[in-house]
């Protein structure tokens, strides 16, 4: 696996990342990996329906309910 070093990160940004990591119950390093993974995958998400993207985004927090397709409600 590759490694990435980020230099000159504002102290406030680092602190917010640490707080976010604690809220998600993971290390700061894992939190940053998750953020980068989501950002990189977001570029490929333009062809994926919104409901599918939302389900994927919240899958790790226990979203199991079926999401309605708004087009089917018209």
C-alpha positions as CSV (number, residue, x, y, z in Angstrom):
1,X,0.0,0.0,0.0
2,X,1.1,3.5,-0.7
3,X,1.9,6.1,1.9
4,X,1.1,9.8,1.8
5,X,2.6,12.6,4.0
6,X,0.7,15.8,4.4
7,X,2.8,18.7,5.5
8,X,1.8,22.2,6.8
9,X,-1.6,21.1,7.9
10,X,-3.3,23.8,10.0
11,X,-3.6,22.8,13.7
12,X,-7.3,23.5,13.6
13,X,-7.8,21.1,10.7
14,X,-5.8,18.4,12.6
15,X,-7.8,18.9,15.7
16,X,-11.1,18.7,13.8
17,X,-9.9,15.5,12.1
18,X,-9.1,14.0,15.5
19,X,-12.5,15.0,16.9
20,X,-14.2,13.5,13.9
21,X,-12.2,10.3,14.2
22,X,-13.2,10.0,17.9
23,X,-16.9,10.4,16.9
24,X,-16.6,7.6,14.4
25,X,-14.6,5.4,16.9
26,X,-11.4,5.1,14.8
27,X,-7.9,6.5,14.7
28,X,-7.2,9.8,13.0
29,X,-5.2,7.9,10.4
30,X,-8.2,5.7,9.5
31,X,-10.5,8.7,9.5
32,X,-8.2,10.4,6.9
33,X,-8.1,7.3,4.8
34,X,-11.9,7.1,4.9
35,X,-12.2,10.8,3.8
36,X,-9.7,10.4,1.0
37,X,-11.4,7.1,-0.2
38,X,-14.8,8.8,-0.3
39,X,-13.4,11.8,-2.1
40,X,-11.7,9.7,-4.7
41,X,-14.8,7.6,-5.3
42,X,-17.0,10.6,-5.5
43,X,-15.5,11.4,-8.9
44,X,-17.0,8.1,-10.2
45,X,-20.4,8.7,-8.5
46,X,-21.8,10.9,-11.3
47,X,-23.4,8.0,-13.0
48,X,-24.7,6.4,-9.8
49,X,-28.3,7.3,-8.6
50,X,-28.5,9.5,-5.5
51,X,-30.3,6.9,-3.4
52,X,-27.6,4.4,-4.1
53,X,-24.9,6.9,-3.2
54,X,-26.7,7.8,0.0
55,X,-27.1,4.1,0.9
56,X,-23.4,3.6,0.4
57,X,-22.5,6.7,2.3
58,X,-24.4,5.6,5.4
59,X,-23.8,1.9,5.1
60,X,-21.2,1.9,7.8
61,X,-23.6,3.5,10.3
62,X,-26.2,0.8,10.0
63,X,-28.6,2.1,7.3
64,X,-30.7,-0.9,6.3
65,X,-34.0,0.6,5.3
66,X,-35.0,0.6,1.7
67,X,-34.7,4.0,0.0
68,X,-37.5,5.1,-2.2
69,X,-36.8,6.0,-5.8
70,X,-38.3,9.5,-6.2
71,X,-39.0,8.9,-9.9
72,X,-41.3,6.1,-9.0
73,X,-43.4,8.5,-6.9
74,X,-44.4,10.7,-9.9
